[in-house]
Amino acid sequence: MDQEKILGIVRKWKINPKPEYRGFRCAKCQRYMRKAWHVWLNKGGFKLEVHFCKKCFKEMNK
């Protein structure tokens, strides 16, 4: 999976300064889900787990 594409998605996030507890949400489409693809990003000063729904995961792997 292309780390640059994932980094572009992460940089668009509007991070709330207060902790937010929730279920999985797709990093790209923001849809809530029970099952997720877990992808680790380690680039651009970020090291974090990013979650994708099945549809967006397939799109990111084209």
Number of C-alpha atoms within 10 A of each C-alpha: 13 10 14 12 10 19 17 11 14 17 11 10 10 7 10 7 6 6 7 8 6 7 9 18 18 21 20 19 12 12 11 15 14 8 14 16 14 13 15 14 19 13 12 10 8 12 10 12 12 20 21 24 22 13 10 15 19 11 8 13 8 7
